[in-house]
C-alpha cells in the first residue's frame, strides 16, 4: 500500500498509473491495479458542489417578505444593534401616538457592513436615528434597511446616503 501511495504522489500529472507487482491485502490479491486520476473530473465535481452551495445561498437570501415598491422612513431610538451572522439587525423604538412601536430592521452581513464603515459599536442603545426601509408585506413592524442617518443627519455607513 505504501508503494502505491508513494508512486501516486510521485506521478507528475496524476495520469494513469499501472502497478506491475502483486500486492496482497489480507486475502485480497491485487494485480495490475489501475488508478486513474482526472483533473477534469475533479474540477467538474468541485464546480457542481459550488453551484449547489450557491443555489442554497440564493434561496436563503430571499427578500420576498419585503415590499420593494415601498419605502418607509422611521425616526426613533435604537433599542439594540445586533452585530451577528448571517445578518445584522437594528431594533428601533418609533413613537406613534405616544406609544413606542418596536421595528426590527434587517441589514446586510457584518462583513459587508464593515467594508461600508460600520463597526459593532456604531449604534448604541438610546441613539436617535432615522432609517429608510422596505417594509414587511404583511404589515408587521419590520423592514429591510435602505439607508439611515444619525441625529445630526450624518449618513450611517459609507454607502448609505443621508435622507
C-alpha positions in Angstrom: 0.0 0.0 0.0 2.8 2.4 0.8 4.3 1.7 -2.6 1.0 2.5 -4.3 0.7 5.8 -2.4 4.3 6.9 -3.0 4.0 6.1 -6.7 0.7 8.0 -6.9 2.3 11.0 -5.3 5.4 10.9 -7.5 3.4 10.8 -10.7 3.7 14.4 -12.0 0.3 14.8 -13.7 -1.6 12.1 -11.8 -2.2 10.3 -15.1 -2.7 6.6 -15.5 -0.7 4.6 -13.1 -0.1 0.9 -13.5 1.3 -1.4 -10.8 3.2 -4.3 -12.2 3.8 -6.1 -8.9 1.4 -8.1 -6.8 0.1 -6.5 -3.6 -1.6 -8.7 -1.0 -4.0 -7.1 1.5 -5.4 -9.8 3.8 -7.0 -12.3 1.4 -7.3 -9.9 -1.5 -4.7 -10.2 -4.2 -4.4 -7.1 -6.4 -2.8 -7.5 -9.8 -2.1 -4.7 -12.1 -4.2 -2.2 -10.1 -5.0 0.8 -12.3 -5.6 4.2 -10.7 -6.9 7.0 -12.9 -7.0 10.5 -11.6 -8.6 13.0 -13.8 -8.2 16.7 -13.1 -11.2 17.5 -15.3 -13.5 15.2 -13.4 -12.4 16.7 -10.1 -12.9 20.2 -11.4 -16.4 19.2 -12.6 -17.3 17.8 -9.2 -16.0 20.9 -7.5 -18.0 23.1 -9.9 -21.2 21.1 -9.2 -20.7 21.4 -5.4 -20.1 25.2 -5.8 -23.3 25.6 -7.8 -25.3 23.6 -5.3 -23.9 25.8 -2.5 -24.7 29.0 -4.5 -28.2 27.8 -5.1 -28.9 27.2 -1.4 -27.4 30.6 -0.6 -29.6 32.3 -3.1 -32.7 30.5 -1.7 -31.7 31.6 1.8 -31.4 35.2 0.8 -34.9 35.7 -0.5 -36.4 39.1 0.1 -39.9 38.3 -0.9 -41.2 39.2 2.5 -40.3 42.9 1.9 -42.3 45.3 -0.3 -39.6 46.6 -2.6 -42.0 49.0 -4.2 -42.4 51.0 -0.9 -40.0 52.9 1.3 -40.9 53.9 4.8 -38.9 56.5 6.9 -38.7 55.8 10.6 -37.3 58.1 13.3 -36.7 56.7 16.7 -34.3 55.5 19.3 -32.1 52.4 19.0 -33.1 49.7 21.4 -30.5 47.2 20.3 -27.9 46.8 17.5 -27.2 43.1 16.8 -23.9 42.5 15.0 -24.5 38.9 14.1 -24.3 36.5 11.2 -25.9 35.9 8.8 -27.4 39.4 9.0 -27.1 42.4 11.4 -30.3 43.8 12.9 -31.4 47.1 14.4 -34.3 47.2 16.9 -35.7 50.8 16.7 -38.4 52.2 19.0 -40.6 54.5 17.0 -43.1 56.8 18.8 -46.6 56.6 17.3 -49.5 58.3 19.1 -47.5 58.5 22.3 -46.6 54.8 22.3 -43.4 53.1 21.2 -43.6 50.6 18.4 -40.6 48.3 18.1 -39.4 47.9 14.5 -36.9 45.1 13.5 -34.7 46.3 10.7 -32.7 43.7 8.8 -29.3 44.8 7.4 -26.5 43.0 5.5 -23.9 40.7 6.9 -21.3 42.0 9.2 -18.5 41.6 6.6 -20.4 43.9 4.1 -21.2 46.4 6.8 -17.6 46.5 8.0 -16.5 47.4 4.5 -19.0 50.2 4.5 -17.6 51.7 7.6 -19.8 50.1 10.2 -18.4 48.7 13.5 -20.1 46.7 16.2 -20.3 49.9 18.3 -21.6 52.2 15.6 -25.1 52.3 17.1 -25.7 52.2 20.8 -28.9 51.9 22.8 -30.6 55.3 23.0 -29.1 56.8 19.8 -31.6 58.7 17.8 -31.6 57.6 14.1 -33.7 57.9 11.0 -33.9 54.9 8.8 -35.5 54.2 5.4 -36.7 50.7 5.0 -38.6 48.4 2.6 -41.5 47.4 4.9 -42.8 43.9 5.5 -45.5 42.9 3.1 -47.7 41.6 5.9 -47.7 44.9 7.8 -45.7 43.8 10.8 -43.2 46.2 12.2 -40.1 45.2 10.3 -38.2 46.1 7.2 -35.1 45.8 5.1 -32.5 48.6 5.6 -32.2 51.0 2.6 -30.4 53.9 4.3 -30.0 55.7 7.6 -28.7 58.8 9.3 -27.9 59.8 12.9 -29.5 62.6 14.9 -27.2 65.2 13.1 -28.2 64.0 9.7 -24.9 62.3 9.0 -25.2 59.2 6.9 -24.7 55.9 8.6 -22.2 53.7 6.6 -20.1 54.8 3.7 -22.7 53.7 1.0 -25.7 55.0 2.9 -27.0 58.3 1.6 -28.4 60.7 4.1 -32.1 61.3 3.6 
